[in-house]
Amino acid sequence: MEKRILLSSPTMYGDEQKFIKEAFDTNWVAPLGKNVDELEHVVANYLGVKGALALSSGTAALHLAVKLAGVKAGDIVICSDMTFAATVNPVSYENGTQVFVDSERETWNMNPKALELALKKYGSKVKAVIVVNLYGTPAKLNEIKDLCDKYNVVLIEDAAESLSATYKGRQTGTFGKYNAISFNGNKIITTSGGGMLLSDDEEAIKKAKFWSTQSREPAPWYQHKELGYNYRMSNIVAGIGRGQMLHLDEHKKLKRNIYDRYKQGFEGLPITMNPYLQDSDPNFWLSCMLLDKEVVESGKVTPEIVRLKLEENNIESRPIWKPMHMQPLYAEHDYIIVDGDNVGEDIFARGLCLPSDVKMTVEEQNKVIEIIRGLF
């Protein structure tokens, strides 16, 4: 069978082994150690934030961000609707209530107009806003941050997918009071699993560090006054991250080339690529196609027809994130749209994530393009 063309998989170089070996040689294989400290330092420097906390997952980072924001039962957290469940589930961990807001068409991210409607509707009940940079494309972060400041709510930026992307020259993962990134296996760089909480509030990072190590008090015995979690990143995993950080910008460049080749390859077809603002520089984590409405409505070519055709040829693709308001778990939650235009549902119905693996050869990508062109 031909080699499978993957959506986005880890790419290792050997640098990772050097740091892992160092951990073994010094017997720092248990959680914490030099690799964890160094990874936090490298990422904080790269992004330009004061505080970074290496954790077991991006979800753990988001959970601690929600907890730092003071979310409790009865509080509203306004969330991007089109995202992965990990963005919004941590609100439930703290017994808050999610209100979802629709996307806008220029970036597929949170619509600032819908956000303002939600902020006005829920007033003082709103404790925080969680904005996502979908597929590595920055949202309208300045507008969203300005609204959070205006209504005095905490902004949490879910930059899980957008490490190295910039908005108006500023790194994503730095716009929120609290920010989260992910090093999951399919992200632009990986630690196999893991994530990081980022903030300029060093006291908050210190508090999150305390919670993430089971809220253990400084006593010779195990003393606990607060609920804690086992959320810290292991020193072995952090070694992988140190090696991967050396290749972050290289991966970003390769991902951009993939996006540009798709864009060029689909010229003349009723297909557009996932859009971005001219004053932003995405990391192009996943390249996504959007079929024209007429084509999908005719039934001749749909995202599912494309997905199954690629699968026939041992090529992995994936539907766009199913919006949260369409998920059975969150179907009862409020969902705010602007002017009756349900953008998220439309993108979900017409979009597909394409193979965006940095190891994919030009020939392999051309094969993907030819198969899709063949459907027309």
Salt bridges, closest charged atoms under 4 A:
GLU2 OE1 - LYS367 NZ 3.23
ASP15 OD2 - HIS247 NE2 2.65
GLU22 OE2 - LYS34 NZ 3.44
GLU22 OE2 - ARG242 NH1 3.73
ASP25 OD2 - LYS21 NZ 2.75
GLU40 OE2 - ARG232 NH1 2.71
ASP75 OD2 - LYS127 NZ 3.43
ASP81 OD2 - HIS325 ND1 2.81
GLU94 OE2 - HIS63 NE2 2.71
GLU106 OE1 - LYS140 NZ 2.38
GLU116 OE2 - LYS150 NZ 2.98
ASP149 OD2 - LYS145 NZ 3.60
ASP201 OD2 - LYS177 NZ 3.44
GLU203 OE2 - LYS206 NZ 3.28
GLU226 OE2 - LYS207 NZ 2.67
GLU250 OE1 - HIS247 ND1 2.87
ASP260 OD2 - ARG256 NE 3.63
ASP279 OD2 - LYS168 NZ 3.77
ASP281 OD2 - LYS252 NZ 2.80
ASP281 OD1 - ARG256 NH1 3.78
GLU304 OE1 - ARG307 NE 2.82
GLU311 OE2 - ARG4 NH1 3.04
GLU312 OE1 - LYS309 NZ 3.52
ASP334 OD2 - LYS121 NZ 2.71
ASP341 OD1 - ARG105 NH2 3.01
GLU345 OE2 - HIS325 NE2 2.60
ASP346 OD2 - ARG105 NH1 2.89
ASP346 OD2 - ARG350 NH2 2.75
ASP357 OD1 - LYS359 NZ 3.02
GLU364 OE2 - LYS3 NZ 3.20
